[in-house]
Structures are given as structure tokens and as C-alpha cells.
Amino acid sequence: MDPLPPPQAAAPLMYGAPAPPGELLPWEWAESRLVAAQHYWIATTRPDGTPHSRPVWGVWLADGFWFSTGSLAVRNLAAQPALTVHLEDGRAAVIVEGLARPVTDGADLERMCEVYSAKYSYPVSPCPEGITDGDGNAGPAYLVRPAKVFGWDADMHAPTRWTFAS
């Protein structure tokens, strides 16, 4: 997959945040938090329109957020690929909005599995369904290329919206 283009930064309209213009965070601030995170929360939409949220393991690479799941989220994403991904920290937040696309390409999955396996000390490898672990549990692998990312530092300092060209 192609690396993400540099995003455009702007101040979002947010309750409790300073009115624009204000200080903006550099993209590297958000990206470093996305790379370092151990747990990510994804929010999907069920086919009946109700929300579904759950934690997942994943990796942030140059082309976006990679994860795998075998939960209800698989059915939800098949019907509606739009989702949000956010970190556990609500004080210094990073929230990704984008579309989750299943990936089956071997080279892309190899790269994702290598980083994922090292990060979690939990070996995974590509398989026809997406990825599989050492016990044979398999599930689809998804790549989320962000459309928008929101972030703010402690106490809503420097709220920033990064927009990516599609």
C-alpha cells in the first residue's frame, strides 16, 4: 500500500476548546501515539444502525491502521466500512475516522504480521482469511486509511484536525 500523504492541519470546532485560531499539534505527535498504543478502540455500526464498540490490538504503519478481528465487527464492516479508531487516553486523545478495507495481499499482510507479531510478542501470519495465529484462529485483516484524525493534548490543549487527501 502507498504511504499516507502529509495531512493538512486545522483547528476543529469543539465544545470546551479554545476558539480558532490556536496552536496546532504537529502530525508527528498523533502518529507517535498511534504507533506506541497497545490497545485501540474501534466503533462500527451494526446493519440496524446501532453502534458497536470494542478494543482490538493493531499496528499503525505508514499506510494507516491495521487490525484483525473475529467479532461482530466483521459483519458490521461488511455492511458499513466506516468506523472510528481511538486510543484509550481521553485526556490526550487521538481519534481516527476512515474506512476499513479487508486486505488479502500477501506482501502487505506479511509486513503487517511482522510488526504486529513483534509488538505483541504474539506470532501471526497471513492466511486466505486474512491472518492466523499459532493456534489456527483466523480472521480478516483490515487497513484503515484515515480521512480525518482529531487530537488534543492534555486538558484539550492545541486541538487539531488533520485531513488526508483521498
TIROTI-341488 format. One record per residue: residue number from 1; residue in three letters; chain; x, y, z of N, C-alpha, C, O in turn. Coordinates in steps of 0.1 Angstrom, whole numbers, plus 5000, padded with zeros to 4 digits. Example, Ala and Ser with C-alpha at 12.3 -4.5 7.8 and 13.67 -1.06 7.14 Angstrom:
! TIROTI-341488
+-----+---------+--------+--------+---------+------+---------+----------+-------+--------+---------+------+--------+---------+------+
| num | residuo | cadena | n.east | n.north | n.up | ca.east | ca.north | ca.up | c.east | c.north | c.up | o.east | o.north | o.up |
+-----+---------+--------+--------+---------+------+---------+----------+-------+--------+---------+------+--------+---------+------+
|   1 |     ala |      A |   5132 |    4943 | 5078 |    5123 |     4955 |  5078 |   5132 |    4967 | 5078 |   5142 |    4967 | 5085 |
|   2 |     ser |      A |   5128 |    4978 | 5071 |    5137 |     4989 |  5071 |   5129 |    5000 | 5079 |   5134 |    5011 | 5080 |
+-----+---------+--------+--------+---------+------+---------+----------+-------+--------+---------+------+--------+---------+------+
END
This chain:
! TIROTI-341488
+-----+---------+--------+--------+---------+------+---------+----------+-------+--------+---------+------+--------+---------+------+
| num | residuo | cadena | n.east | n.north | n.up | ca.east | ca.north | ca.up | c.east | c.north | c.up | o.east | o.north | o.up |
+-----+---------+--------+--------+---------+------+---------+----------+-------+--------+---------+------+--------+---------+------+
|   1 |     met |      A |   5008 |    4988 | 5000 |    5000 |     5000 |  5000 |   5009 |    5012 | 5000 |   5020 |    5012 | 5005 |
|   2 |     asp |      A |   5003 |    5023 | 4995 |    5011 |     5036 |  4994 |   5011 |    5042 | 5008 |   5001 |    5042 | 5015 |
|   3 |     pro |      A |   5022 |    5049 | 5012 |    5022 |     5057 |  5024 |   5011 |    5068 | 5024 |   5008 |    5073 | 5013 |
|   4 |     leu |      A |   5007 |    5072 | 5035 |    4997 |     5083 |  5036 |   5004 |    5096 | 5032 |   5016 |    5098 | 5035 |
|   5 |     pro |      A |   4997 |    5104 | 5025 |    5002 |     5118 |  5022 |   5003 |    5126 | 5034 |   4996 |    5123 | 5044 |
|   6 |     pro |      A |   5011 |    5137 | 5034 |    5011 |     5145 |  5046 |   4997 |    5152 | 5048 |   4991 |    5156 | 5038 |
|   7 |     pro |      A |   4992 |    5152 | 5060 |    4978 |     5157 |  5062 |   4979 |    5173 | 5063 |   4989 |    5179 | 5066 |
|   8 |     gln |      A |   4967 |    5178 | 5061 |    4965 |     5193 |  5063 |   4960 |    5195 | 5078 |   4950 |    5188 | 5081 |
|   9 |     ala |      A |   4966 |    5203 | 5085 |    4961 |     5206 |  5099 |   4953 |    5218 | 5100 |   4955 |    5228 | 5093 |
|  10 |     ala |      A |   4943 |    5218 | 5108 |    4934 |     5229 |  5111 |   4928 |    5228 | 5125 |   4929 |    5217 | 5131 |
|  11 |     ala |      A |   4922 |    5238 | 5130 |    4916 |     5238 |  5143 |   4902 |    5233 | 5141 |   4894 |    5238 | 5133 |
|  12 |     pro |      A |   4897 |    5222 | 5149 |    4884 |     5218 |  5148 |   4875 |    5226 | 5157 |   4879 |    5233 | 5166 |
|  13 |     leu |      A |   4862 |    5226 | 5154 |    4852 |     5232 |  5163 |   4848 |    5222 | 5173 |   4843 |    5211 | 5170 |
|  14 |     met |      A |   4851 |    5225 | 5186 |    4849 |     5215 |  5197 |   4844 |    5223 | 5209 |   4849 |    5234 | 5212 |
|  15 |     tyr |      A |   4835 |    5217 | 5216 |    4830 |     5222 |  5229 |   4841 |    5222 | 5239 |   4848 |    5212 | 5240 |
|  16 |     gly |      A |   4844 |    5233 | 5245 |    4854 |     5234 |  5256 |   4868 |    5237 | 5251 |   4877 |    5239 | 5259 |
|  17 |     ala |      A |   4869 |    5237 | 5238 |    4883 |     5240 |  5232 |   4884 |    5255 | 5229 |   4874 |    5262 | 5226 |
|  18 |     pro |      A |   4896 |    5260 | 5229 |    4898 |     5274 |  5225 |   4893 |    5277 | 5211 |   4894 |    5269 | 5202 |
|  19 |     ala |      A |   4887 |    5289 | 5209 |    4882 |     5292 |  5196 |   4894 |    5294 | 5186 |   4905 |    5299 | 5190 |
|  20 |     pro |      A |   4893 |    5289 | 5174 |    4904 |     5291 |  5164 |   4907 |    5306 | 5162 |   4897 |    5314 | 5164 |
|  21 |     pro |      A |   4918 |    5310 | 5158 |    4930 |     5301 |  5156 |   4937 |    5299 | 5169 |   4938 |    5308 | 5177 |
|  22 |     gly |      A |   4943 |    5288 | 5170 |    4951 |     5285 |  5182 |   4963 |    5277 | 5178 |   4965 |    5274 | 5166 |
|  23 |     glu |      A |   4970 |    5272 | 5188 |    4982 |     5264 |  5185 |   4977 |    5250 | 5179 |   4967 |    5245 | 5185 |
|  24 |     leu |      A |   4984 |    5245 | 5169 |    4981 |     5232 |  5164 |   4992 |    5222 | 5167 |   5003 |    5226 | 5168 |
|  25 |     leu |      A |   4988 |    5210 | 5169 |    4998 |     5199 |  5172 |   5004 |    5195 | 5159 |   4997 |    5194 | 5148 |
|  26 |     pro |      A |   5016 |    5191 | 5159 |    5022 |     5185 |  5147 |   5017 |    5171 | 5144 |   5014 |    5164 | 5154 |
|  27 |     trp |      A |   5016 |    5167 | 5132 |    5011 |     5153 |  5129 |   5020 |    5143 | 5136 |   5015 |    5132 | 5140 |
|  28 |     glu |      A |   5033 |    5145 | 5137 |    5041 |     5136 |  5144 |   5037 |    5133 | 5158 |   5039 |    5122 | 5163 |
|  29 |     trp |      A |   5031 |    5142 | 5165 |    5025 |     5140 |  5178 |   5015 |    5129 | 5178 |   5016 |    5120 | 5186 |
|  30 |     ala |      A |   5005 |    5130 | 5169 |    4995 |     5120 |  5168 |   5000 |    5106 | 5163 |   4997 |    5096 | 5169 |
|  31 |     glu |      A |   5009 |    5107 | 5153 |    5014 |     5095 |  5147 |   5022 |    5087 | 5158 |   5021 |    5075 | 5158 |
|  32 |     ser |      A |   5030 |    5094 | 5166 |    5038 |     5086 |  5176 |   5029 |    5080 | 5186 |   5032 |    5069 | 5191 |
|  33 |     arg |      A |   5018 |    5086 | 5190 |    5009 |     5080 |  5199 |   5002 |    5068 | 5193 |   4999 |    5058 | 5199 |
|  34 |     leu |      A |   4998 |    5069 | 5180 |    4992 |     5058 |  5173 |   5001 |    5046 | 5172 |   4997 |    5034 | 5173 |
|  35 |     val |      A |   5014 |    5048 | 5169 |    5024 |     5037 |  5168 |   5026 |    5031 | 5182 |   5026 |    5019 | 5183 |
|  36 |     ala |      A |   5027 |    5039 | 5192 |    5030 |     5034 |  5206 |   5019 |    5027 | 5213 |   5021 |    5019 | 5222 |
|  37 |     ala |      A |   5006 |    5030 | 5209 |    4995 |     5024 |  5216 |   4995 |    5009 | 5217 |   4999 |    5003 | 5207 |
|  38 |     gln |      A |   4990 |    5003 | 5228 |    4989 |     4989 |  5229 |   4975 |    4984 | 5226 |   4973 |    4974 | 5220 |
|  39 |     his |      A |   4965 |    4993 | 5229 |    4951 |     4989 |  5227 |   4944 |    5001 | 5219 |   4947 |    5012 | 5222 |
|  40 |     tyr |      A |   4935 |    4997 | 5211 |    4928 |     5007 |  5203 |   4913 |    5003 | 5204 |   4910 |    4991 | 5205 |
|  41 |     trp |      A |   4904 |    5013 | 5204 |    4890 |     5010 |  5204 |   4885 |    5013 | 5190 |   4888 |    5024 | 5184 |
|  42 |     ile |      A |   4877 |    5004 | 5185 |    4870 |     5006 |  5172 |   4855 |    5008 | 5175 |   4850 |    5001 | 5183 |
|  43 |     ala |      A |   4849 |    5016 | 5167 |    4835 |     5018 |  5168 |   4829 |    5016 | 5154 |   4833 |    5023 | 5144 |
|  44 |     thr |      A |   4820 |    5006 | 5153 |    4814 |     5003 |  5140 |   4799 |    5005 | 5141 |   4794 |    5008 | 5152 |
|  45 |     thr |      A |   4792 |    5003 | 5130 |    4778 |     5004 |  5130 |   4771 |    4991 | 5126 |   4775 |    4986 | 5115 |
|  46 |     arg |      A |   4762 |    4986 | 5134 |    4755 |     4974 |  5130 |   4746 |    4976 | 5118 |   4743 |    4988 | 5116 |
|  47 |     pro |      A |   4742 |    4966 | 5111 |    4733 |     4968 |  5100 |   4720 |    4975 | 5103 |   4714 |    4981 | 5095 |
|  48 |     asp |      A |   4716 |    4974 | 5116 |    4703 |     4980 |  5120 |   4706 |    4995 | 5124 |   4696 |    5002 | 5128 |
|  49 |     gly |      A |   4718 |    4999 | 5123 |    4721 |     5013 |  5126 |   4726 |    5016 | 5141 |   4730 |    5027 | 5144 |
|  50 |     thr |      A |   4726 |    5006 | 5149 |    4731 |     5008 |  5163 |   4746 |    5006 | 5164 |   4752 |    4999 | 5156 |
|  51 |     pro |      A |   4752 |    5013 | 5173 |    4767 |     5013 |  5174 |   4772 |    5000 | 5181 |   4765 |    4993 | 5188 |
|  52 |     his |      A |   4784 |    4997 | 5178 |    4792 |     4986 |  5184 |   4806 |    4991 | 5186 |   4812 |    4996 | 5177 |
|  53 |     ser |      A |   4811 |    4989 | 5198 |    4825 |     4994 |  5201 |   4832 |    4983 | 5209 |   4826 |    4975 | 5217 |
|  54 |     arg |      A |   4845 |    4981 | 5206 |    4853 |     4971 |  5212 |   4867 |    4974 | 5211 |   4872 |    4981 | 5202 |
|  55 |     pro |      A |   4876 |    4969 | 5221 |    4890 |     4971 |  5219 |   4896 |    4960 | 5210 |   4891 |    4949 | 5209 |
|  56 |     val |      A |   4907 |    4964 | 5203 |    4914 |     4955 |  5194 |   4929 |    4958 | 5196 |   4933 |    4969 | 5200 |
|  57 |     trp |      A |   4937 |    4948 | 5192 |    4951 |     4950 |  5190 |   4953 |    4955 | 5176 |   4945 |    4951 | 5167 |
|  58 |     gly |      A |   4963 |    4963 | 5173 |    4966 |     4967 |  5160 |   4980 |    4974 | 5159 |   4987 |    4975 | 5168 |
|  59 |     val |      A |   4983 |    4978 | 5146 |    4995 |     4985 |  5144 |   4993 |    4997 | 5135 |   4985 |    4996 | 5125 |
|  60 |     trp |      A |   5000 |    5008 | 5137 |    4999 |     5019 |  5129 |   5012 |    5019 | 5120 |   5023 |    5019 | 5125 |
|  61 |     leu |      A |   5010 |    5018 | 5107 |    5021 |     5018 |  5097 |   5020 |    5030 | 5088 |   5011 |    5038 | 5090 |
|  62 |     ala |      A |   5030 |    5031 | 5079 |    5030 |     5043 |  5071 |   5017 |    5045 | 5062 |   5014 |    5056 | 5058 |
|  63 |     asp |      A |   5010 |    5034 | 5060 |    4998 |     5035 |  5052 |   4985 |    5035 | 5060 |   4974 |    5036 | 5054 |
|  64 |     gly |      A |   4986 |    5035 | 5073 |    4973 |     5036 |  5081 |   4973 |    5026 | 5092 |   4983 |    5020 | 5096 |
|  65 |     phe |      A |   4961 |    5023 | 5098 |    4959 |     5015 |  5109 |   4955 |    5001 | 5105 |   4945 |    4999 | 5097 |
|  66 |     trp |      A |   4962 |    4991 | 5109 |    4960 |     4977 |  5106 |   4954 |    4969 | 5118 |   4960 |    4971 | 5129 |
|  67 |     phe |      A |   4944 |    4961 | 5117 |    4939 |     4953 |  5128 |   4932 |    4941 | 5122 |   4929 |    4940 | 5110 |
|  68 |     ser |      A |   4929 |    4931 | 5131 |    4922 |     4919 |  5127 |   4912 |    4917 | 5138 |   4914 |    4920 | 5150 |
|  69 |     thr |      A |   4900 |    4911 | 5135 |    4890 |     4908 |  5144 |   4882 |    4897 | 5140 |   4881 |    4895 | 5128 |
|  70 |     gly |      A |   4876 |    4890 | 5149 |    4867 |     4879 |  5145 |   4853 |    4881 | 5152 |   4845 |    4872 | 5152 |
|  71 |     ser |      A |   4851 |    4893 | 5156 |    4839 |     4896 |  5164 |   4827 |    4901 | 5155 |   4828 |    4900 | 5142 |
|  72 |     leu |      A |   4817 |    4906 | 5161 |    4806 |     4912 |  5154 |   4810 |    4923 | 5144 |   4803 |    4926 | 5135 |
|  73 |     ala |      A |   4822 |    4929 | 5147 |    4826 |     4940 |  5138 |   4828 |    4935 | 5124 |   4827 |    4943 | 5115 |
|  74 |     val |      A |   4831 |    4922 | 5122 |    4833 |     4917 |  5108 |   4820 |    4919 | 5100 |   4820 |    4924 | 5089 |
|  75 |     arg |      A |   4809 |    4915 | 5106 |    4796 |     4917 |  5099 |   4793 |    4931 | 5097 |   4788 |    4936 | 5087 |
|  76 |     asn |      A |   4795 |    4939 | 5108 |    4793 |     4954 |  5107 |   4800 |    4960 | 5096 |   4795 |    4968 | 5088 |
|  77 |     leu |      A |   4813 |    4957 | 5095 |    4822 |     4963 |  5085 |   4818 |    4959 | 5070 |   4820 |    4966 | 5061 |
|  78 |     ala |      A |   4813 |    4947 | 5069 |    4809 |     4942 |  5056 |   4797 |    4950 | 5051 |   4796 |    4953 | 5039 |
|  79 |     ala |      A |   4788 |    4955 | 5060 |    4777 |     4963 |  5056 |   4780 |    4978 | 5056 |   4774 |    4985 | 5048 |
|  80 |     gln |      A |   4789 |    4982 | 5065 |    4792 |     4996 |  5065 |   4807 |    4998 | 5070 |   4810 |    4996 | 5081 |
|  81 |     pro |      A |   4816 |    5000 | 5060 |    4830 |     5001 |  5063 |   4835 |    5013 | 5071 |   4847 |    5013 | 5075 |
|  82 |     ala |      A |   4827 |    5023 | 5073 |    4831 |     5035 |  5081 |   4832 |    5031 | 5095 |   4824 |    5024 | 5101 |
|  83 |     leu |      A |   4843 |    5036 | 5102 |    4845 |     5034 |  5116 |   4853 |    5045 | 5122 |   4859 |    5053 | 5115 |
|  84 |     thr |      A |   4854 |    5045 | 5135 |    4864 |     5053 |  5142 |   4873 |    5044 | 5150 |   4869 |    5033 | 5154 |
|  85 |     val |      A |   4885 |    5048 | 5151 |    4895 |     5042 |  5159 |   4900 |    5052 | 5169 |   4904 |    5063 | 5165 |
|  86 |     his |      A |   4901 |    5049 | 5182 |    4906 |     5058 |  5191 |   4914 |    5051 | 5202 |   4913 |    5039 | 5204 |
|  87 |     leu |      A |   4923 |    5059 | 5208 |    4932 |     5054 |  5218 |   4925 |    5054 | 5232 |   4914 |    5060 | 5233 |
|  88 |     glu |      A |   4930 |    5048 | 5242 |    4924 |     5047 |  5255 |   4924 |    5060 | 5263 |   4916 |    5062 | 5272 |
|  89 |     asp |      A |   4934 |    5069 | 5260 |    4936 |     5081 |  5267 |   4926 |    5092 | 5263 |   4927 |    5097 | 5251 |
|  90 |     gly |      A |   4917 |    5096 | 5271 |    4908 |     5107 |  5268 |   4913 |    5120 | 5271 |   4908 |    5130 | 5266 |
|  91 |     arg |      A |   4924 |    5122 | 5279 |    4929 |     5135 |  5282 |   4938 |    5140 | 5270 |   4937 |    5151 | 5266 |
|  92 |     ala |      A |   4946 |    5131 | 5265 |    4955 |     5134 |  5253 |   4950 |    5125 | 5242 |   4956 |    5114 | 5240 |
|  93 |     ala |      A |   4940 |    5129 | 5235 |    4932 |     5120 |  5226 |   4937 |    5120 | 5212 |   4942 |    5130 | 5207 |
|  94 |     val |      A |   4935 |    5108 | 5205 |    4937 |     5107 |  5191 |   4926 |    5099 | 5186 |   4923 |    5087 | 5191 |
|  95 |     ile |      A |   4918 |    5104 | 5176 |    4906 |     5097 |  5171 |   4908 |    5097 | 5156 |   4909 |    5108 | 5149 |
|  96 |     val |      A |   4907 |    5085 | 5150 |    4908 |     5083 |  5135 |   4895 |    5080 | 5130 |   4887 |    5072 | 5135 |
|  97 |     glu |      A |   4891 |    5087 | 5119 |    4879 |     5084 |  5111 |   4883 |    5079 | 5097 |   4892 |    5086 | 5091 |
|  98 |     gly |      A |   4877 |    5068 | 5093 |    4881 |     5063 |  5080 |   4872 |    5051 | 5076 |   4862 |    5048 | 5082 |
|  99 |     leu |      A |   4877 |    5044 | 5066 |    4870 |     5032 |  5061 |   4879 |    5020 | 5063 |   4891 |    5021 | 5060 |
| 100 |     ala |      A |   4874 |    5009 | 5068 |    4881 |     4997 |  5070 |   4880 |    4988 | 5058 |   4868 |    4985 | 5054 |
| 101 |     arg |      A |   4891 |    4985 | 5051 |    4890 |     4977 |  5039 |   4897 |    4964 | 5042 |   4909 |    4964 | 5047 |
| 102 |     pro |      A |   4891 |    4952 | 5039 |    4898 |     4940 |  5041 |   4910 |    4938 | 5032 |   4909 |    4943 | 5020 |
| 103 |     val |      A |   4921 |    4933 | 5037 |    4933 |     4931 |  5029 |   4936 |    4917 | 5028 |   4936 |    4910 | 5038 |
| 104 |     thr |      A |   4939 |    4912 | 5016 |    4943 |     4898 |  5014 |   4956 |    4897 | 5006 |   4961 |    4886 | 5005 |
| 105 |     asp |      A |   4962 |    4908 | 5002 |    4975 |     4908 |  4995 |   4986 |    4902 | 5004 |   4988 |    4908 | 5015 |
| 106 |     gly |      A |   4993 |    4892 | 5000 |    5003 |     4885 |  5008 |   5014 |    4895 | 5013 |   5018 |    4894 | 5024 |
| 107 |     ala |      A |   5020 |    4903 | 5004 |    5031 |     4912 |  5008 |   5027 |    4922 | 5018 |   5034 |    4924 | 5028 |
| 108 |     asp |      A |   5015 |    4928 | 5017 |    5010 |     4937 |  5026 |   5008 |    4931 | 5040 |   5011 |    4936 | 5050 |
| 109 |     leu |      A |   5002 |    4919 | 5039 |    4999 |     4911 |  5052 |   5012 |    4907 | 5058 |   5012 |    4907 | 5071 |
| 110 |     glu |      A |   5022 |    4903 | 5051 |    5035 |     4899 |  5057 |   5040 |    4910 | 5065 |   5045 |    4909 | 5076 |
| 111 |     arg |      A |   5040 |    4922 | 5059 |    5046 |     4934 |  5066 |   5038 |    4937 | 5078 |   5044 |    4940 | 5089 |
| 112 |     met |      A |   5025 |    4937 | 5078 |    5016 |     4939 |  5089 |   5019 |    4929 | 5100 |   5021 |    4932 | 5112 |
| 113 |     cys |      A |   5019 |    4916 | 5096 |    5021 |     4905 |  5106 |   5035 |    4906 | 5113 |   5036 |    4903 | 5125 |
| 114 |     glu |      A |   5045 |    4910 | 5105 |    5059 |     4911 |  5111 |   5058 |    4922 | 5123 |   5064 |    4919 | 5133 |
| 115 |     val |      A |   5053 |    4933 | 5120 |    5052 |     4944 |  5130 |   5043 |    4940 | 5142 |   5047 |    4942 | 5154 |
| 116 |     tyr |      A |   5031 |    4934 | 5139 |    5021 |     4930 |  5149 |   5027 |    4919 | 5158 |   5026 |    4920 | 5170 |
| 117 |     ser |      A |   5034 |    4909 | 5152 |    5040 |     4898 |  5160 |   5050 |    4904 | 5169 |   5051 |    4899 | 5181 |
| 118 |     ala |      A |   5059 |    4913 | 5165 |    5069 |     4918 |  5174 |   5063 |    4927 | 5184 |   5067 |    4926 | 5196 |
| 119 |     lys |      A |   5053 |    4935 | 5181 |    5047 |     4944 |  5191 |   5041 |    4937 | 5202 |   5042 |    4941 | 5214 |
| 120 |     tyr |      A |   5033 |    4926 | 5199 |    5026 |     4920 |  5210 |   5032 |    4906 | 5214 |   5026 |    4900 | 5223 |
| 121 |     ser |      A |   5044 |    4903 | 5209 |    5050 |     4890 |  5212 |   5040 |    4879 | 5210 |   5038 |    4870 | 5219 |
| 122 |     tyr |      A |   5033 |    4880 | 5199 |    5022 |     4871 |  5196 |   5022 |    4868 | 5181 |   5017 |    4876 | 5173 |
| 123 |     pro |      A |   5028 |    4857 | 5177 |    5030 |     4854 |  5163 |   5017 |    4853 | 5155 |   5008 |    4845 | 5159 |
| 124 |     val |      A |   5016 |    4860 | 5144 |    5005 |     4859 |  5134 |   5012 |    4858 | 5121 |   5023 |    4863 | 5118 |
| 125 |     ser |      A |   5004 |    4852 | 5111 |    5009 |     4851 |  5098 |   4997 |    4852 | 5088 |   4986 |    4849 | 5092 |
| 126 |     pro |      A |   5000 |    4856 | 5075 |    4990 |     4856 |  5065 |   4983 |    4843 | 5063 |   4990 |    4832 | 5064 |
| 127 |     cys |      A |   4970 |    4843 | 5059 |    4963 |     4831 |  5055 |   4952 |    4835 | 5046 |   4950 |    4847 | 5044 |
| 128 |     pro |      A |   4945 |    4826 | 5039 |    4935 |     4830 |  5030 |   4924 |    4839 | 5036 |   4918 |    4847 | 5028 |
| 129 |     glu |      A |   4921 |    4838 | 5049 |    4911 |     4846 |  5055 |   4916 |    4860 | 5059 |   4908 |    4869 | 5061 |
| 130 |     gly |      A |   4929 |    4861 | 5060 |    4935 |     4874 |  5064 |   4947 |    4871 | 5072 |   4958 |    4870 | 5066 |
| 131 |     ile |      A |   4946 |    4868 | 5085 |    4957 |     4864 |  5093 |   4953 |    4853 | 5103 |   4941 |    4851 | 5106 |
| 132 |     thr |      A |   4963 |    4845 | 5107 |    4960 |     4834 |  5116 |   4971 |    4834 | 5127 |   4982 |    4839 | 5125 |
| 133 |     asp |      A |   4967 |    4829 | 5139 |    4977 |     4828 |  5150 |   4982 |    4814 | 5151 |   4978 |    4806 | 5143 |
| 134 |     gly |      A |   4991 |    4811 | 5160 |    4997 |     4798 |  5162 |   4987 |    4787 | 5165 |   4990 |    4775 | 5163 |
| 135 |     asp |      A |   4975 |    4791 | 5171 |    4965 |     4781 |  5174 |   4955 |    4778 | 5163 |   4946 |    4770 | 5164 |
| 136 |     gly |      A |   4957 |    4785 | 5151 |    4949 |     4783 |  5140 |   4936 |    4792 | 5140 |   4928 |    4791 | 5131 |
| 137 |     asn |      A |   4936 |    4802 | 5149 |    4925 |     4811 |  5149 |   4927 |    4821 | 5138 |   4938 |    4828 | 5137 |
| 138 |     ala |      A |   4918 |    4822 | 5129 |    4919 |     4831 |  5117 |   4908 |    4842 | 5117 |   4897 |    4840 | 5122 |
| 139 |     gly |      A |   4912 |    4853 | 5111 |    4902 |     4864 |  5109 |   4906 |    4873 | 5098 |   4918 |    4873 | 5094 |
| 140 |     pro |      A |   4897 |    4881 | 5094 |    4901 |     4891 |  5083 |   4910 |    4902 | 5089 |   4910 |    4905 | 5101 |
| 141 |     ala |      A |   4919 |    4907 | 5080 |    4928 |     4918 |  5084 |   4922 |    4930 | 5076 |   4918 |    4929 | 5065 |
| 142 |     tyr |      A |   4923 |    4941 | 5083 |    4917 |     4954 |  5078 |   4928 |    4965 | 5078 |   4936 |    4965 | 5087 |
| 143 |     leu |      A |   4927 |    4973 | 5068 |    4935 |     4985 |  5068 |   4926 |    4997 | 5068 |   4916 |    4998 | 5060 |
| 144 |     val |      A |   4928 |    5006 | 5077 |    4920 |     5019 |  5078 |   4929 |    5030 | 5073 |   4939 |    5034 | 5080 |
| 145 |     arg |      A |   4926 |    5036 | 5062 |    4933 |     5048 |  5057 |   4925 |    5059 | 5062 |   4913 |    5061 | 5058 |
| 146 |     pro |      A |   4931 |    5068 | 5070 |    4923 |     5079 |  5076 |   4918 |    5089 | 5066 |   4925 |    5092 | 5057 |
| 147 |     ala |      A |   4906 |    5094 | 5068 |    4901 |     5106 |  5061 |   4904 |    5118 | 5070 |   4908 |    5128 | 5065 |
| 148 |     lys |      A |   4901 |    5116 | 5083 |    4904 |     5127 |  5093 |   4909 |    5121 | 5106 |   4906 |    5109 | 5109 |
| 149 |     val |      A |   4917 |    5128 | 5112 |    4922 |     5124 |  5126 |   4921 |    5137 | 5135 |   4924 |    5148 | 5131 |
| 150 |     phe |      A |   4915 |    5135 | 5147 |    4914 |     5145 |  5156 |   4923 |    5142 | 5168 |   4925 |    5131 | 5172 |
| 151 |     gly |      A |   4929 |    5153 | 5174 |    4937 |     5151 |  5185 |   4938 |    5163 | 5194 |   4937 |    5174 | 5189 |
| 152 |     trp |      A |   4941 |    5161 | 5207 |    4944 |     5173 |  5216 |   4952 |    5167 | 5227 |   4951 |    5156 | 5231 |
| 153 |     asp |      A |   4961 |    5176 | 5232 |    4970 |     5173 |  5242 |   4962 |    5174 | 5256 |   4951 |    5178 | 5256 |
| 154 |     ala |      A |   4969 |    5172 | 5267 |    4963 |     5172 |  5280 |   4954 |    5185 | 5282 |   4958 |    5196 | 5278 |
| 155 |     asp |      A |   4943 |    5183 | 5288 |    4933 |     5194 |  5291 |   4929 |    5201 | 5278 |   4927 |    5213 | 5279 |
| 156 |     met |      A |   4927 |    5194 | 5267 |    4923 |     5200 |  5254 |   4932 |    5211 | 5249 |   4927 |    5220 | 5242 |
| 157 |     his |      A |   4944 |    5210 | 5252 |    4954 |     5219 |  5247 |   4956 |    5216 | 5232 |   4958 |    5205 | 5228 |
| 158 |     ala |      A |   4957 |    5226 | 5224 |    4960 |     5226 |  5210 |   4952 |    5216 | 5202 |   4957 |    5207 | 5195 |
| 159 |     pro |      A |   4938 |    5216 | 5203 |    4930 |     5207 |  5195 |   4933 |    5209 | 5180 |   4934 |    5220 | 5175 |
| 160 |     thr |      A |   4934 |    5197 | 5173 |    4939 |     5198 |  5159 |   4931 |    5187 | 5151 |   4928 |    5176 | 5156 |
| 161 |     arg |      A |   4927 |    5191 | 5139 |    4921 |     5181 |  5130 |   4930 |    5180 | 5118 |   4934 |    5190 | 5111 |
| 162 |     trp |      A |   4934 |    5168 | 5115 |    4943 |     5165 |  5103 |   4934 |    5159 | 5092 |   4927 |    5149 | 5095 |
| 163 |     thr |      A |   4934 |    5164 | 5081 |    4926 |     5159 |  5069 |   4936 |    5153 | 5059 |   4946 |    5160 | 5055 |
| 164 |     phe |      A |   4932 |    5141 | 5054 |    4941 |     5135 |  5044 |   4934 |    5135 | 5031 |   4921 |    5133 | 5030 |
| 165 |     ala |      A |   4941 |    5138 | 5020 |    4936 |     5137 |  5007 |   4932 |    5123 | 5004 |   4939 |    5114 | 5007 |
| 166 |     ser |      A |   4921 |    5121 | 4997 |    4916 |     5108 |  4994 |   4923 |    5102 | 4981 |   4920 |    5091 | 4977 |
+-----+---------+--------+--------+---------+------+---------+----------+-------+--------+---------+------+--------+---------+------+
END
